[in-house]
């Protein structure tokens, strides 16, 4: 198996020590960090997510896959971004009030950082007021990402979107929503700008938002 194949296997199966070693090995072999991410790590994350959805993976496995991704990205990150490069945008991210799930949110943060965004991760159980405060305090942020895994916390998402829109007089914000219980239909209904099913697509959609913004300036 190639080093990227082994890397993929190690993340899918939560073998974190192997993940660390394999990323270092791939870098030593001169494989481009972007390729390590796109051909080794992202497919692993996708497949762990799919296995989970189909009931083929349990909670400890998805948690350790996420941990492997996070640890691996820490090793890879310094090789990926030229420190001198400007960020392509700033995104605020959080899980809504009443909801403590953060695995998916953390994956969104990782993918955004890899795409070149500065990410302000507010954490979990974030109230409408906390989202509003973060937007006020970070005038350079143009994207707000809200995560929700619980049907009971989804209504909270609706009021966060409403409050952010009301305060956003210059219409600078793009609001993205996601998480296990969110659907495109719900996202449309509450007036979000984008919904995606996974973190990889979320970062792609966000990149489109910032590049559209630049064209209009
Ligand atoms: C792990 C887990 C937990 C862990 C959380 C640990 C942690 N640190 O996150 C613990 C054990 C603490 C937990 C607790 C509870 N949980 Co729970 N939990 C799960 C479980 C098994 C996995 C969630 C997960 O991590 N998925 C993997 C990640 C990668 O997927 P994801 O979060 O969906 O994220 C992906 C996308 O959705 C997307 N995405 C995520 N966020 C965003 C944001 C944006 C902007 C975008 C664009 C995309 C995006 O990108 C991610 C990666 O591709 C799910 C089952 C399931 N099917 O999801 C139940 C589940 C979410 N939990 C559930 C419940 C009911 C609870 C509890 C109420 C249980 C209880 N009775 O105590 C508590 C609630 C605690 C609270 N207040 O939040 C239910 C929710 C049902 C519902 N629809 O309301 C589920 C669906 C289980 C079930 N089938 O019943 N849980």
Boltz pocket constraint, residues with backbone or C-beta under 6 A from the ligand:
constraints:
  - pocket:
      binder: B
      contacts: [[A, 49], [A, 52], [A, 53], [A, 59], [A, 62], [A, 98], [A, 99], [A, 100], [A, 101], [A, 102], [A, 103], [A, 104], [A, 105], [A, 107], [A, 108], [A, 144], [A, 145], [A, 146], [A, 147], [A, 148], [A, 149], [A, 150], [A, 151], [A, 152], [A, 176], [A, 177], [A, 178], [A, 179], [A, 180], [A, 181], [A, 194], [A, 195], [A, 196], [A, 197], [A, 198], [A, 199], [A, 200], [A, 202]]
      max_distance: 6.0
